[in-house]
Amino acid sequence: MTALSVALSAPAYAQQTGSTGASAAAPQTDDFHGTEEIVVTAPYVERLDILSGTSAVSGDLLAEKTRAQLGDILSSLPGVSATSFSPGASRPVLRGYQGNRVAVLTDGIGNIDASNTSADHAVTIDTLTIERIEVLRGPAVLLFGGQAVGGAVNALDKRIPRAVPKEAVHVDALAGYGSAAHDWSGGASVDVPVTDRVVVHLDGSYRNSDDLRTGGYILAPSLRAEVLDFAAEETSEGNLEEAAEALELAGQSGRIPNSAVKSWTAAGGIAFIDDGGNLGLSYSIYDTNYGIPARPGSGHAHADGGEEEAPVTIGMRQYRFDVRGEVDLGDGLFEKLRLRAGYANYSHTEFEGDEIGTIFNSKGIEARAEFIQNDRGGWRGASGAQYQSRDLDAIGAEAFVPPNKSRQFGLFTLQEFTAGNLDAEVALRFDTAELRADILGINRSFNNASAAFGVGYHVGDLKIGANLSRTGRAPAVEELFSNGPHIATQAFEVGDPLLKSERAWNGELYARYDTADTAFNLTLYTNRFDNFIYEAETGAVEDDLPVFQYFQDDAKVWGVEFQGSQNVARFGDVDLKVDAVADYTRAKISGGAGNVPRIPPLRVLGGVELNGTRLDLRGEVEWSDAQTKTAPFETATDGFTLVNATATWRPFGSDRNIALIASANNIFDVVARRSASFTKDFVPLSGRDFRLSARISF
């Protein structure tokens, strides 16, 4: 009914996709929530469907998809890929965009980490204790910030409880094993009502995985051919030891060296919940250690004349404090005041073997406040302010960014109108940003105004509409100030302190149809950028590392997303359903400068499901085309086809939330690589992987 929740923390009843389907969300049976769906924002919000499309992963599907990093969980959703830098570091890619153009949120505010600074940095979200992940697309996402052109990913946890359990103790738990990396994982949360209005929450998780097994050779064919040519050359010159090392590298298969992950989390929270509002706080720790697979030939010279060949690993820890509150304001213009804030102390160390290479320390805060309007004859809305602050300090001889400070402040409003079958919405935002690198004597300030307008028209169960927005994004600190070797990305990164704000016109046309048996969502989108900022390989080598530099040019992006499902037949209490997802993005730099790097190719995913009260069976095939529309010095990516199967058994039916899940992924053990990844040529995706998971809630 309304897109109001974009201005809050997340949609209330976001579209539940299942693996690929487009049907509306099925009620989640849960002792905590009864048979109600999980309401994550204002209770009067029924659906987010005007200015942005949504998808959600929760329940048994989230349990089956859970991996170490957020990006690898969401990659089967329409328009979503992943950076897949390593099993320990993978951010979502939305409509071909990554980094600062995708807002990754925890309960409506940022993660306050360094994951958007570089692709090798992990996202500090505990994937074992979250209860729902929502993907928001479209121009209305600008209300999370003008930078989120690609969209937003919002992970929801229960660390600050939203409701009082009906039982004396409520427990949620998830445990699993994956064969490809000998991946053992488990997480649990406990909610205890101290009184009828006070709830205490505790949760924790642990994951330990070995090096990831993949099907076939580790190196991509083009890179492997280069290594074999080098071996032949060294052999002809009599350098037999170097030739043998090259042949060993070219012959590597099976497990990806130095790709193991070990992580743990712990958190506690408390909330006061009353008819007049609520107030809660939480404290959490996120700790992870993961390997960075080595780029062949990336050893680089140090000041002492030596060359680094030790494996690179990252040890990361974040301490975080969160607050959320809501006050009912009555029947006047405003119904509610909502407050959300977080503070984080973050640090990670990039190790070269046993030696400390570079240390990144970050302290940051983010806060937002929203006044929610009462509905007055079809007019409703929300207005608010958002503040972000981060101090980042990189310490070490190979710190590729100088110490820097960033301050951002934004004001926004979203107003929505409904008249009969017509919906209309207007959104406005103003952002100011200050980015400082005092050691360089550089202080940049940016002001950006953004606006969005959308209309939608209902024709029975069909809704058609259009959205138009103008957005602005200030450059990020790494885009401005990078200049040096980065041991984890194994590249020499160069920024440009003279970059201007990036601005874009964004448009969408969509059609959505939803009935009990049939549903589909088709979206055609385009973005036209002025001063588009992108990082590309230059072909130069510095400090024995490939040089990646930030550039700025105009750019054009367009794409299409489709998601649909159809109930084919019913056999007693069992439904037979087919579903499909397809997406494609085309991105070019204007003026004949070539393609935007690291864009996902055409992808089609189709599945067949049998859904019963106690047993669900699913088989699916995902086909990804080859990506040959590459930037200069970027290698092409071969296409691949993955076949997966899943069985979910609920021994007590839908009356209790207990599920045992068995899945077989990449059954034919094919070699697959994501074109959005910086490391695709030497970090393929998982090979054949058998997984067992158990999910309980009582």
C-alpha positions in Angstrom: 0.0 0.0 0.0 2.8 2.4 0.8 6.4 3.1 0.4 6.6 5.0 3.6 8.9 2.5 5.3 11.8 3.3 3.0 12.2 6.5 5.1 12.2 4.4 8.3 14.4 1.4 8.8 13.0 -1.3 6.4 9.8 -2.4 4.7 7.2 -4.1 6.8 5.8 -6.7 4.5 8.6 -7.0 1.9 8.1 -9.3 -1.0 9.1 -12.8 0.1 11.0 -14.4 -2.8 11.7 -17.8 -1.6 14.6 -19.0 -3.7 13.3 -17.2 -6.7 9.6 -16.9 -6.6 7.6 -13.7 -6.6 4.7 -14.6 -4.4 3.7 -12.6 -1.4 5.3 -13.4 1.9 3.9 -16.5 3.6 3.3 -16.1 7.3 6.2 -17.2 9.4 5.0 -19.5 12.2 7.0 -18.6 15.3 6.4 -18.9 19.0 7.6 -15.3 19.4 5.4 -13.8 16.7 2.6 -16.3 16.5 1.4 -16.6 12.9 2.1 -13.0 12.1 4.7 -11.9 9.7 7.7 -10.1 11.1 6.9 -6.5 11.3 10.1 -4.5 11.1 8.7 -0.9 10.9 5.5 0.9 11.5 2.7 -1.6 12.0 0.4 0.3 9.5 2.7 -0.2 6.6 1.4 -3.1 4.5 3.7 -3.2 1.5 6.6 -1.4 -0.2 5.8 -1.3 -3.9 5.8 2.2 -5.3 9.2 3.8 -5.7 11.3 0.6 -5.2 10.9 -3.1 -5.5 11.8 -5.4 -2.7 12.9 -9.0 -2.0 13.4 -10.7 1.3 15.1 -13.8 2.7 14.1 -15.2 6.0 13.0 -18.4 7.8 14.0 -21.8 6.3 15.4 -20.2 3.2 17.8 -18.0 5.1 18.9 -21.0 7.1 19.7 -22.9 3.9 21.4 -20.0 2.2 23.5 -18.8 5.2 27.2 -18.4 4.4 30.0 -16.4 6.1 29.2 -13.2 4.2 26.1 -11.3 3.2 26.8 -11.2 -0.5 27.0 -14.9 -1.0 23.6 -15.4 0.7 21.6 -13.1 -1.7 23.1 -13.9 -5.1 20.0 -15.8 -6.3 17.7 -12.8 -5.9 16.9 -10.7 -9.0 19.5 -8.1 -9.9 21.9 -9.3 -7.1 25.4 -10.6 -7.5 28.4 -10.6 -5.1 31.9 -9.3 -5.0 33.1 -12.8 -3.9 36.6 -11.5 -3.1 37.1 -14.5 -0.8 34.9 -16.7 1.3 35.6 -14.3 4.2 34.8 -11.0 2.3 31.9 -10.7 -0.1 29.6 -7.7 -0.4 26.3 -7.6 -2.3 26.3 -6.2 -5.9 23.0 -4.7 -6.9 22.3 -3.9 -10.6 26.0 -4.0 -11.3 26.8 -1.5 -8.5 29.0 -2.2 -5.5 31.0 -0.4 -2.8 29.6 3.0 -1.9 26.7 2.8 -4.4 25.1 0.0 -2.3 24.0 0.8 1.2 24.5 -2.2 3.5 22.5 -1.6 6.7 21.9 -3.2 10.1 18.3 -2.4 11.2 18.1 0.7 9.1 21.6 2.3 9.7 25.0 1.6 8.4 27.4 -1.1 9.6 30.0 1.5 10.7 32.8 -0.7 9.5 35.3 -0.4 6.6 33.7 -2.9 4.2 32.9 -0.2 1.7 36.5 1.0 1.7 37.9 -2.0 -0.1 36.6 -5.3 -1.5 38.8 -7.3 0.8 37.2 -6.0 3.9 34.5 -8.2 5.5 30.9 -7.0 6.2 30.5 -7.0 10.0 27.0 -8.6 10.0 26.5 -11.9 11.8 24.7 -14.0 9.3 23.9 -16.8 11.8 21.7 -14.8 14.2 19.9 -12.3 11.8 16.3 -13.1 11.2 15.6 -11.4 7.9 17.5 -9.8 5.0 15.7 -7.3 2.8 16.9 -6.0 -0.6 15.5 -2.6 -1.6 15.8 -1.4 -5.2 14.9 1.7 -7.1 15.2 5.5 -6.7 13.3 5.8 -3.3 16.4 4.2 -1.7 17.9 7.7 -1.9 16.3 8.2 1.5 19.1 6.1 3.0 21.5 8.4 1.3 22.1 9.9 -2.2 24.9 7.4 -2.7 22.7 4.3 -2.8 21.9 4.3 -6.6 22.2 0.6 -6.8 19.9 -0.1 -3.8 20.1 -1.1 -0.2 20.5 -4.3 1.8 19.0 -4.3 5.3 19.8 -7.1 7.7 17.4 -7.3 10.7 18.3 -8.9 14.0 16.6 -9.1 17.4 19.4 -7.6 19.5 17.0 -4.8 20.5 13.7 -6.7 21.0 10.6 -5.4 19.2 8.1 -7.5 21.1 7.6 -9.3 24.4 7.7 -13.1 24.1 4.6 -15.0 25.0 6.7 -17.7 26.8 9.1 -17.4 29.8 12.1 -18.0 27.5 12.2 -17.8 23.8 15.1 -19.5 21.9 16.1 -19.4 18.2 19.0 -21.5 17.0 20.7 -22.5 13.7 23.4 -25.0 13.1 25.0 -26.3 9.9 27.7 -28.1 8.1 29.0 -27.6 4.5 31.3 -30.2 2.9 33.1 -27.9 0.4 35.0 -26.1 3.1 34.3 -28.4 6.1 32.3 -25.4 7.3 30.9 -25.9 10.8 28.7 -23.1 12.1 26.1 -22.4 14.8 24.3 -19.5 16.3 21.6 -19.0 18.9 19.6 -16.2 20.6 17.6 -16.1 23.8 14.9 -13.6 24.7 13.6 -13.5 28.3 10.7 -11.2 29.4 11.9 -9.8 32.8 8.5 -8.1 33.2 5.5 -7.6 31.0 7.2 -4.6 29.4 11.0 -5.4 29.7 12.8 -8.0 27.5 16.4 -9.1 27.8 18.2 -10.6 24.7 21.4 -12.6 24.4 22.9 -14.1 21.2 26.2 -15.6 20.0 27.6 -17.5 17.0 30.7 -19.4 15.8 31.9 -20.5 12.4 35.0 -22.4 11.4 35.7 -23.4 7.8 38.8 -24.7 6.0 40.1 -23.8 2.6 37.3 -23.8 0.0 37.1 -26.7 -2.4 36.3 -25.9 -6.0 35.8 -28.0 -9.2 38.7 -27.9 -11.6 41.7 -25.6 -11.9 42.1 -22.7 -9.5 43.4 -20.3 -12.2 41.1 -19.1 -14.9 42.0 -20.4 -18.4 43.6 -17.1 -19.6 45.7 -16.7 -16.5 46.6 -20.3 -16.5 47.8 -20.0 -20.1 50.0 -17.1 -19.1 51.6 -19.1 -16.3 52.2 -22.0 -18.6 53.8 -19.7 -21.2 56.0 -18.3 -18.5 57.0 -21.9 -17.4 57.9 -22.8 -21.0 60.0 -19.6 -21.3 61.9 -20.3 -18.0 62.5 -23.9 -19.1 64.0 -22.7 -22.4 66.3 -20.3 -20.5 67.4 -23.1 -18.1 65.6 -21.7 -15.1 64.2 -25.0 -14.0 63.3 -24.1 -10.4 61.2 -21.1 -11.6 59.7 -23.2 -14.3 58.7 -25.9 -11.8 57.1 -23.3 -9.5 55.1 -22.0 -12.4 54.0 -25.4 -13.5 52.9 -26.2 -9.9 50.9 -23.0 -9.8 49.2 -23.7 -13.2 48.3 -27.2 -12.0 46.6 -26.2 -8.7 43.2 -27.6 -8.4 40.9 -28.7 -5.6 41.1 -26.4 -2.6 41.8 -22.6 -2.9 44.9 -21.9 -0.8 44.5 -19.5 2.1 40.7 -19.2 1.9 39.7 -20.4 5.4 37.4 -18.4 7.7 37.0 -18.4 11.5 34.6 -16.1 13.2 32.6 -15.6 16.4 30.1 -13.0 17.7 28.5 -12.2 21.0 25.7 -9.7 21.8 23.3 -8.6 24.5 20.3 -6.2 24.5 17.4 -4.9 26.6 14.2 -3.1 25.6 11.3 -1.4 27.3 8.1 -1.9 25.3 4.9 -0.1 26.1 1.8 1.1 24.4 3.2 4.6 24.3 6.5 3.6 22.7 9.6 1.7 23.3 13.3 2.2 24.0 16.1 -0.3 23.8 19.9 -0.7 23.5 22.4 -3.5 22.6 26.1 -4.2 22.7 27.8 -6.6 20.3 31.2 -8.0 19.3 32.1 -9.2 15.9 35.4 -11.1 15.4 36.7 -12.8 12.3 39.9 -14.1 10.8 40.1 -15.0 7.2 42.6 -15.7 4.4 43.2 -13.7 1.2 44.1 -16.0 -1.7 47.2 -14.8 -3.4 47.2 -13.1 -6.8 49.8 -15.0 -9.0 52.9 -12.8 -9.4 51.8 -10.2 -6.8 54.9 -10.4 -4.6 56.2 -6.9 -4.4 59.5 -5.3 -3.4 59.9 -3.8 0.1 62.3 -1.1 1.3 64.8 -3.7 2.4 64.9 -5.1 -1.2 63.1 -8.3 -0.2 59.9 -9.6 -1.8 56.8 -10.6 0.1 55.5 -14.0 -0.6 53.9 -14.9 2.8 50.2 -15.5 2.8 48.0 -12.5 3.7 45.3 -12.9 6.3 43.0 -10.4 8.0 42.1 -10.3 11.7 39.1 -8.1 12.3 37.1 -7.1 15.4 34.3 -4.6 15.9 32.7 -3.4 19.2 29.3 -1.9 18.6 26.7 -0.1 20.7 23.1 0.5 19.3 20.0 2.4 20.5 16.5 2.3 19.1 13.5 4.2 20.4 9.9 5.2 19.4 7.4 7.6 20.9 3.7 7.7 20.0 2.7 11.3 19.4 -1.1 11.0 19.2 -3.6 12.1 16.6 -2.0 15.3 15.4 0.1 15.8 12.3 2.7 13.3 13.5 1.9 9.8 14.8 5.4 8.7 15.9 8.9 9.9 16.5 11.5 7.2 15.7 15.1 7.3 16.8 18.0 5.0 15.8 21.7 5.4 16.5 24.9 3.3 16.6 28.5 3.7 17.6 31.3 1.3 16.6 35.0 0.9 17.4 36.4 -1.1 14.5 39.9 -2.5 13.9 41.5 -4.9 11.5 45.0 -6.1 10.9 46.4 -7.3 7.5 49.1 -9.9 8.3 51.9 -10.9 5.9 52.6 -14.4 7.3 53.2 -13.8 11.0 54.2 -10.1 10.5 51.8 -7.2 10.9 51.5 -5.4 7.5 48.8 -2.7 7.9 46.4 -1.9 10.7 43.0 -0.1 10.0 41.4 1.6 13.0 38.0 3.2 12.7 35.6 4.9 15.1 32.2 6.0 13.8 28.7 7.0 14.7 25.5 7.1 12.8 22.1 8.4 13.9 18.8 9.1 12.3 15.4 10.5 13.6 12.1 10.4 11.7 8.8 12.0 12.3 6.0 9.7 11.0 2.8 11.5 9.8 -0.7 10.2 10.5 -2.7 9.2 7.5 -5.0 12.0 6.5 -7.4 11.1 3.7 -4.8 9.2 1.7 -1.9 11.6 2.4 0.9 10.2 4.6 4.6 10.7 4.9 7.8 10.9 7.0 10.5 13.4 7.5 13.8 13.3 9.3 17.5 13.8 9.6 20.6 11.6 9.4 24.1 12.1 10.7 27.3 10.0 10.0 30.8 10.5 11.3 33.9 8.3 10.9 37.6 8.6 11.8 39.7 6.1 9.9 43.4 5.6 10.5 45.6 3.2 8.5 48.9 2.4 10.1 51.9 0.7 8.4 54.3 1.1 5.6 51.7 -0.1 3.1 48.7 2.0 4.3 47.1 2.8 1.0 44.9 5.6 2.4 46.1 8.4 4.8 44.4 9.0 8.1 41.0 10.7 7.3 37.9 12.0 8.8 34.4 12.1 7.2 31.3 13.9 8.4 27.9 13.7 6.6 24.5 15.2 7.4 21.3 14.7 5.6 17.7 16.0 5.7 14.9 14.0 3.9 11.2 13.9 3.5 8.9 11.4 1.8 5.3 12.2 0.9 2.8 9.8 -0.5 -0.7 10.2 -1.9 -3.4 7.7 -2.8 -6.5 8.5 -4.8 -8.5 5.5 -6.0 -6.3 3.3 -8.1 -3.6 5.9 -8.4 -0.6 6.2 -6.1 1.9 9.0 -6.2 5.0 9.7 -4.2 7.5 12.6 -3.8 10.9 12.3 -2.0 13.5 15.0 -1.4 16.9 14.8 0.3 19.8 17.2 0.9 23.2 16.0 2.0 26.4 17.8 3.0 29.7 15.9 3.4 33.1 16.9 4.6 36.1 14.6 3.9 39.5 15.5 5.4 43.0 14.1 5.1 44.9 16.5 7.4 48.3 14.8 6.7 47.8 15.7 3.0 46.4 19.2 3.8 43.2 18.3 1.9 39.7 19.2 3.0 36.9 18.6 0.5 33.3 19.6 1.1 30.3 18.5 -1.1 26.6 19.5 -1.2 24.1 17.3 -3.0 20.4 17.6 -3.5 18.3 14.5 -4.6 14.7 14.2 -5.6 12.4 11.3 -6.6 8.9 11.1 -8.1 6.9 8.0 -8.7 3.4 7.0 -9.9 1.6 3.7 -9.9 -1.7 2.6 -11.2 -3.7 -0.5 -10.2 -5.7 -2.5 -12.8 -7.1 -5.4 -10.8 -4.2 -7.5 -9.6 -1.8 -5.7 -12.0 0.1 -2.6 -11.1 2.1 -0.6 -13.6 4.2 2.4 -12.8 7.2 4.7 -13.4 9.8 6.3 -11.2 12.2 9.1 -11.9 14.9 10.5 -9.6 17.9 12.8 -9.6 20.6 11.8 -7.2 24.0 13.1 -6.0 26.9 11.3 -4.4 30.0 12.7 -2.9 33.2 10.8 -3.6 34.3 8.4 -0.8 37.6 8.8 1.0 39.3 5.9 -0.8 38.3 7.4 -4.2 39.9 10.7 -3.2 42.9 9.8 -1.1 44.2 6.3 -2.0 47.8 6.2 -3.1 49.9 3.2 -2.3 50.3 -0.6 -2.2 47.5 -2.5 -0.6 48.7 -6.0 0.5 45.2 -7.5 0.9 43.9 -6.5 -2.6 47.5 -7.1 -4.0 47.2 -4.0 -6.0 48.6 -0.5 -6.1 45.6 1.8 -5.6 45.5 5.4 -6.8 42.8 7.9 -6.0 42.1 11.4 -7.3 41.7 14.2 -4.7 40.1 16.5 -7.4 37.1 14.3 -8.0 33.7 16.0 -8.2 30.3 14.9 -6.9 28.7 12.1 -9.0 25.2 12.9 -10.2 22.7 10.7 -12.0 19.3 10.7 -13.6 17.5 7.4 -12.7 14.4 6.0 -14.3 12.3 2.8 -13.9 9.3 1.3 -15.6 7.7 -1.6 -13.9 4.8 -4.1 -14.0 3.8 -6.2 -11.0 1.1 -8.9 -10.9 0.2 -10.9 -7.8 -2.5 -13.5 -7.2 -2.7 -16.6 -5.1 -1.3 -18.8 -7.9 0.6 -16.4 -10.2 3.0 -13.6 -9.5 5.6 -11.7 -11.5 7.6 -8.5 -11.3 9.2 -7.0 -14.4 11.4 -3.9 -14.1 13.3 -1.9 -16.8 15.8 0.7 -15.4 18.3 3.2 -16.6 20.9 5.5 -15.0 22.6 8.4 -16.8 25.6 9.6 -14.8 27.5 12.9 -14.8 31.0 12.4 -13.4 30.7 8.7 -12.8 33.5 7.4 -10.5 35.0 4.0 -11.2 38.2 2.0 -10.4 40.0 0.4 -13.3 43.2 -1.4 -14.0 45.6 0.9 -16.0 48.1 -1.8 -17.3 50.9 -0.1 -15.3 52.9 -1.8 -12.6 54.2 -0.1 -9.5 56.0 -1.7 -6.6 55.6 -5.0 -8.6 51.8 -4.6 -8.3 49.1 -3.9 -10.9 47.9 -0.3 -10.7 44.2 0.3 -10.1 43.2 3.9 -10.4 40.0 5.9 -9.8 38.7 7.8 -12.9 35.7 10.0 -13.5 33.7 10.2 -16.7 30.0 10.3 -17.8 28.4 6.8 -18.0 25.2 5.1 -19.1 23.7 2.1 -17.4 20.5 0.2 -18.2 19.1 -3.2 -17.3 16.2 -5.5 -16.8 15.0 -7.7 -13.9 12.3 -10.4 -14.0 11.0 -12.5 -11.2 8.0 -14.8 -11.5 6.3 -17.9 -10.1 3.3 -20.1 -11.0 1.5 -22.7 -9.0 1.0 -25.5 -11.5 -1.0 -28.1 -9.6 -2.1 -29.2 -6.1 -2.0 -32.7 -4.8 -3.8 -32.8 -1.5 -1.7 -30.5 0.8 1.2 -30.4 -1.7 1.7 -27.5 -4.2 3.7 -27.8 -7.4 5.3 -24.5 -8.3 7.7 -23.3 -11.0 9.6 -20.0 -10.7 12.2 -18.0 -12.5 14.6 -15.1 -12.2 16.4 -13.3 -15.0 18.5 -10.1 -14.9 20.9 -8.2 -17.2 22.9 -5.0 -16.8 24.8 -3.1 -19.5 27.1 -0.3 -18.4 29.3 1.9 -20.6 31.6 4.9 -20.1 30.5 7.7 -22.4 32.7 9.1 -25.2 33.9 5.7 -26.4 36.0 5.1 -23.3 34.8 1.5 -23.0 32.8 -0.6 -20.6 32.4 -0.1 -16.9 34.5 -2.9 -15.2 33.2 -5.8 -13.2 29.6 -5.9 -14.4 27.5 -9.1 -14.1 26.4 -10.7 -17.4 23.0 -12.1 -18.3 21.8 -14.6 -15.8 18.7 -16.9 -15.8 17.6 -19.1 -12.9 14.7 -21.5 -13.0 13.3 -23.8 -10.3 10.7 -26.4 -9.6 9.3 -26.9 -6.0 7.0 -29.3 -4.2 5.7 -27.5 -1.1 3.9 -29.5 1.6 3.1 -29.2 5.3 6.0 -31.2 6.4 8.3 -31.6 3.4 9.5 -29.2 0.7 11.6 -30.3 -2.3 13.3 -28.0 -4.8 15.5 -28.3 -7.8 17.0 -25.4 -9.7 19.3 -24.5 -12.5 21.2 -21.3 -12.8 22.8 -20.3 -16.1 25.2 -17.4 -16.3 26.4 -16.1 -19.7 30.0 -15.3 -20.4 31.0 -11.7 -19.8 33.0 -10.4 -22.7 32.0 -6.7 -22.5 34.9 -5.9 -20.3 37.0 -2.8 -19.5 40.6 -2.4 -20.8 42.9 -4.8 -19.1 39.9 -6.7 -17.5 39.8 -10.4 -18.5 36.6 -12.0 -19.8 34.6 -14.3 -17.6 33.4 -17.7 -18.9 29.8 -18.6 -18.6 28.6 -21.5 -16.3 25.6 -23.6 -15.3 24.9 -24.6 -11.7 22.5 -27.3 -10.7 21.2 -27.3 -7.1 18.7 -29.3 -5.0 17.2 -28.8 -1.5 15.0 -30.8 0.8 13.4 -29.2 3.9 11.7 -31.4 6.5 9.5 -30.0 9.3 8.9 -33.0 11.5 6.1 -31.3 13.5 4.5 -29.6 10.5 3.9 -25.9 10.4 2.7 -25.8 14.0 6.3 -25.6 15.3 9.4 -23.9 13.9 11.7 -26.9 13.6 13.2 -27.6 10.3 16.0 -29.9 9.0 17.4 -28.9 5.7 19.7 -30.9 3.3 21.0 -29.3 0.1 23.4 -30.2 -2.7 24.9 -27.2 -4.5 26.8 -27.2 -7.8 26.0 -30.9 -8.1 28.1 -31.3 -11.3 31.2 -29.7 -9.7 31.6 -27.0 -12.4 34.1 -24.1 -12.2 32.2 -20.9 -11.8 33.5 -17.3 -11.4 31.7 -14.0 -10.8 32.6 -11.2 -13.2 31.9 -8.7 -10.4 34.9 -10.0 -8.4 38.3 -8.4 -8.4 39.7 -11.9 -7.7 37.7 -14.0 -10.2 40.8 -15.2 -12.1 42.2 -17.0 -9.1 39.2 -17.3 -6.6 36.5 -19.4 -8.3 33.2 -20.2 -6.5 32.6 -23.3 -4.5 32.6 -26.7 -6.1 30.2 -29.4 -5.2 28.9 -28.7 -1.7 26.6 -30.8 0.4 25.1 -28.9 3.3 23.0 -29.9 6.4 21.2 -27.3 8.5 18.9 -27.4 11.5 16.7 -24.5 12.5 14.7 -24.4 15.7 12.5 -21.7 17.4 10.6 -22.3 20.6 
